[in-house]
Amino acid sequence: MTRSADTRRTPRLFARGSWLESSRAADILRAETTGGLLLIAAAAVALVWANSPWHDAYFAIRDRVVGPDALHLDLTIGGWAADGLLAIFFFVAGLELKREFVAGDLRDPRRAALPVMAAVGGMAAPAVVFVLWNLGTDDLVGWAIPTATDIAFAVAILAVISTHLPSGLRTFLLTLAVVDDLLAITIIAVFYTDSLQLPYLLLAAVPILAFGILVQRRVHRWWLLLPLALTAWTLVHASGVHATVAGVVLAFTVPVRRADGSDGPGLAEHLEHLIRPISAGVAVPVFAFFAAGVYVGGLDGLAASLTDRIALGIVCGLVVGKTVGITGSTWLLARFTRADLDDELSWVDVVGMAMLAGIGFTVSLLIGELAFGSGTVADDHAKVGVLVGSLVATALAAVVLRARNRVYRRLQEIEERDDDRDGVPDVYQRDDQRE
């Protein structure tokens, strides 16, 4: 039996996908890299300012209330960043998720199994770790804080440490983050809705339906869609459901395929290209600026925060839970499907990617505020846990992935080689011929 015939029969984990999917994943991750660097910078500025002699000014700005009370929009500036700007982030995540299920890797159950199982395992294990740390307390409400993965932060770290991931790992990381976002918004909608005002929720269906009708007719004029989106966001916010849910629901109404059914980017991808820079370059960094600022109180204050069970549960959840959950679920999938890792990859690579997924920043900070209330002592301890856990996960992932960078660089060179200069790397054409 030839090697190529054996490859066809043996399922491969982290195998490179098609050239279209691989190149698209690379483009998205490059865009997220810039946003991730801005996110890290914004969080660093906020943390320094919140612990400087001028910290009162930072908290005065963050906690200033702006907006009409009659429309239930009398929010703090920090609240506007969390409820308003992150709705843009989740709209982009919803577009990406729908595209993955309709035209991407998630439409194939065999290819979807790995990132879906990894995402589920990577969310369940950290939640269990947090619960074990906080059994017998009233803080179990924060169980979901360490479950999220911040794709922008993660790819920014990859850029900083100059790690050349092969396309199979890049696509896995992106798809894992997309499924992770879906699970995160589901958790927010189901478990962090305090009181549901059904009339407002029913009214929200009207602008959402109108938005859906327009985009299904391929109408994308901003002066028609934006007022409907803002109205839907306002009504969902008034209903008691977190307003970011509106972003995902609106995204799900956008068609992925072209009206004539031909190949090429549809309206979902068009809107994603337009809005992703706003999400990655403005919405997420501004949210990080207002969410990451926590007064630590020097080394003594940091030590006190890290002895709190909330912070310990989050740190261990992000560092240990994510690694065990993603690696363990991947191993179980390989064990029960008899799948092999793709050529030249090893389980060390899986562990490194699992550690990288322990960077749970943006959504983790959001869930912390929803669980404990913005500005409370418990929320401050949760923020310290998220920051420290993400930094530890970053350091561990950097060590593991950098140690494998020579292998990644060689694989990337193979994937970029185009001897016939037709615009498609040769390795993808050979893969197509084997299939």
N, C-alpha and C positions, 0 to 999 in steps of 0.2 A: 504493500500500500504506500502511495507517495505521501509526502509531507502535506501537500496541498489538499489531497483527499481527506487526510486525517483532520486537517484544520476545518474542513467543511462539516465534518461529523461531530467534532468536539466543541461544545459551547465555550466561548471565550469571554472572560470578564475583562472590562476596560479595553476592549478592542476598538480600534479607530472606526468611526462611522464613515459615511459618505463624505466626499470632498465638500459638498454643499453644506452639510451640517457642521463639519469640522471648521471650515472657514468662517461660518456664521458664529460659532461659539467663540472663535478667536477674536472676531470683531467686537462681540459683546464684552468679552473679558478685557479687551484693551480700553473700551469706554469706561468700564467699571473701575479700572485701575486709576484713572484720573480722579474719578469721584471718590475712590477710597483714600487717595492721598489727601484730598481736601477734607474728607471726613476725619482722618487722623489729626490733621492740622487744627481743625475746628475744635475737636475734643481736647487737644493739648492746650490750646489757648484758654478754653473754658476752665479746665482744671487748674491751670496756673493762676488765672484771674480770680477764681473762687477761693484760692488759698493765699492771695496776696493781701497787703494792707488795704486794698481798695475793694475787698470782696463784697461789701455792702452794696456797692453800685451794681455789681453783677446781679445779685439777687433781687435788687429793686427793679431792674429792667426785666428780668425773667418773670417776676411775679406781678407786674403791672397789668391790671385788668383793662381790656379793650374790647369793644363790641356791644351791640344792642341787647339789652336784657329781655326785651319783648320777644325776640327770636331765639332765646336761649343761647345766644352767642356772646355772652359776657365772659370771655375766656381770658386767662392770662396769656402773655406773649408766648411763654413756654407751652401753654395749652394749645395755642394756635399752631405752633410748630408740630406738636404731637398729633393733633386731630386733623389739621388742615394740610400741612405740607406732606405728611406721611401718606395721605390719601393719594397724592401723586405717585409716590413710591409704589404703593400697592396697585395702582392702576397699571403701571408699567409691568409689575410682577404678574398681574392678571393677564395682560396681553401675551407675555412670554409663556405663561402656563397654558393658555388656550392654544397657542401656536404649537407648543410641544405635543399636546394631546391630539391635535388635528393633523399637523403636517410634519412634526418632528419625531424624535426618537421615542417619545412616550406613546405614540400611536401603535407601536409594535410591542405587544405584551412581553415578549422575550427580552427586548432591550430595556423596557421600562422596569422590569422586575428588580434589577440591581439598584438603581437610584431610589426607587420607591421603598424597597426593603431597608436600604441604608438610611434613608430619611426617617422612616418610622423607628428603626432601632436607635438612630441618633437622637431622637426626641424622647423616646420612652426611657432609655437608660439614665439620662441626666435627671429626668423627673423623679425616677425612683431614688437616685442618689440624694436629691434635695429632700425628699420626703423622709428618708432614713435619718438625715441630720436633724430634721425638725419635728420628729414624732413627739407628741405630747405637748406641743405648743400651739399658739393661735396663728402661727406664721405659715401654715401649710398652703395658704392661698397663693403663695409665691412659687408653687411647684413648677409652673411653666417658664419661669425666667431663664433657666439655663438650657432650654430646648432649642433655641433659635441659632441659625448660622448666618453671619453677616458676609455675603459674597463680596461686597465692595471692599471691606476691610481685608478679607482674605487674599483677594487678588492683588491688592496694594502691597501686602507683605511679600507676595511672590515677586513683584517687581522690585521691591527694595532689596531682597536677598538674591535677585537675579537667577531665579530658578526657571529652567526651560522645561516645562511639563510637556510630555507628548500629548497628542490630540485626544487619545482615549481618556486620559486623566483629566484634561481640561474640560471635555464634554461632560464627564461624570460629575465634576465639581459644579458646573453650571446647572445641570439637570437636578442634582441633589439640592441645590439652593432653591430652585424653582418649586420643587415638591415641598421643601421645608417651608417656603413662604405660604403655600396653600394650607398646610397644616397649622401654621402659626395664626393665620387670619381666621381659620375655623375655631381654633382655641379661643381667640379673642372674642369672636362673636358668640360662642356658646357659653364660655365660662366667666367672661368678664363683662357681662351685661347685667347691671344691677337691677334696673327696673325697666320693663318694656312698655312703651306707650304705643299700643297697636294702631290707633288712628293715624299717627304720624308715619308709622311704617307702611301702612296701606297707601297713604298719600304719596309716599316716596316712589311707589310703583308707577305712578303716572309719568313723571319726568324720565324715569329709567326706561319705560316702554317707548316713550317718544324718542329718546336717544337711540334705543335699539332699532326702531323703524328707520330712522335717518341713516344710521351707519350700515344697515342691511341694504339700503338703496345706494350705498357708496357715497353718501353726502359727508364731506369732512370740512365744511366751512366752520371755522372756529366760532364765529358770531352766532351760529345756531346751536352748536354742541356745548359750548362752554356755559351758557346760562342754564341749560338743562342739567348739566353735571353739577353746577353749584346749587341748584334747587334740590336735586336728589341728595347731595351731601348734607345740606341744611336739614332736610326732613329726616334723614337717617340719624343725624346727630341728635335731633330733638326726640327721636323715638327711644333713646337710651342705648341703642346699639352703637358700638364704637364707629365713628364716622369713616374710618379707613375702610370699613367693609364696603362702603359705597363705591370706592375706587375699584375694587375687585369685581363687583357685580356689573358695573358699567363696562369694564374691560371684557367681560364674558359675552357681552352683546355684539362685540365687534367681529365681523367676518374675517377669517384667516385667508381663505382662497379668493382668487379673483372672480369677478362676476361671470366671466366666460369659461371658467374652469381651467384656464391655461396655467402653465407653470410660471413662477415668478412671485415677487413679493405682493401680498394683498394689503388690504387696508390696515389690518392689525400691525403688520410689520412697518407700514408707512407711519402710523401714529407712534409706534414704538421708537422709531428713529428720530421723530420730532421731539418727543417728550422725555426720552431717556436722559439727554444732556441736562434738562431742567431738574429731573429727579436726582441724578448722580452729582450734578454740579452745584445745585442750590438747595433742594428740599432736604436731602439727607444730611449734608454738612450743617445746615442751619439748625435742624433738629438736634444733631449731635452737640452743637454749641450750647444749646439751652438744656439738654438732658444730662450731659456729662459733668457739668459743673457741680461738684459736691465739696463742701468744706470738710477736709480731712482732719485738720488740727495737728499737723506735724506728725512725726514718727509715732508719738504716743497715741495720737488719735487714730492713725492708721492701724497700729497694733490692736487698739481697742475694737475697731471696726472688724478686723479680721478674726477676732475671738468670738464674734457674734455668730450664732448658728445659721442665720440667714446668709451671711457672706460666705461662710465655710461651705454651706450646701451648694451655693452657686459656683464657687471656685472648683470644688470637687466635681460638680455636675458637668461643667464645661471642659475640664481637663481630663477627668477620668471617665465620666459618663459618656461623653461624645466618642472618645477613643474606643471604649469597650462596646458601645452600642453599634457604631458603624462597622468596626472591624468584625465584631461578633456576628452581625446580621449578614455581612458579606461572606464570612466563612461558612455560615449555615447554608446560604444560597449555593455556594460552591459544593458543599458536602452533599446536599440533597439533589442537586441537578447534575452532579459529576462534571461541573464546569472547571476549566483551568484558567489561570491568569494568562493574559496575553503574553506573547513572546517578550522576553527580556524584562518583564516586570516581576516583582516578588511581593511577598506579604509585608515587607518593610515599607513599600510604597503605599499600601493600603493603610497601614498604621500612620504614616506621615500625613496622608490626606485626611484621615479621621481626626488627627490632632489639629490640623488646619481648620477643620469644621468646628472646632471648639472656640473659635473666635465668634462669640455671640454678642454683638454690640448693639446695633440699632434697635432691632425688635426686642431684644432682652431688656434694654432700658425702658422701652415703651411698656412692656408687660409689667415691669417693676413698678412703674407709676400707676398703672391700672390696679395692681394688686394691693399696694400699700398706701397710695395717695401721694401726689407730688409734694416734696418738701418735708415729709415725715422722717423721723429717725430711722424707721425700718427701710424706707425708700433710699435714704442715704447709705445705709449699710448694704442694701442690694446693689446700688451703683458701684460701691467699692468692690463688691464681689465680682460684678461684671467686668470692671476695668482690670482687676488683678487676674481674674480667670482668663480673660482674653489675652493679656500680656504673657502669662505663663504658657498658654496654648501656642501663642505665636513663637515664643522662644523654643519650645520643644519641637514644633513643626519645622522651624528653620534649621535646627540641627539635623533632623532626620532627612529632610528634603535636600539640603545642601550636600549631605554625604552621598546622595544618589545623583547629583547634578551632572556628573560625567556621563552616566547612562542616559539621562534625559536629553542632554545636548546631542548625543549621537543619534538618538531616535528622532529628534527634531530635525536634524540635518537630513536624515533619510526621508522624512515626511515633506521636506521643502524642495527636494531635488527634482528638477524638471529638465531632463536632458533634451527632450524633443521640443521644449519651449512652446508648448501649446496652452500654457496657463494653468494646467492641472498637473500637480506633482505626479510623478510616475508611479509611486507606490499605490495611489488610489486607483489608477487604471489597472494595475495588476490585481488589486483586490476585486474590482468589478469583473475581471475576466475569470477569476476563480469562482465567483458566485454564479 
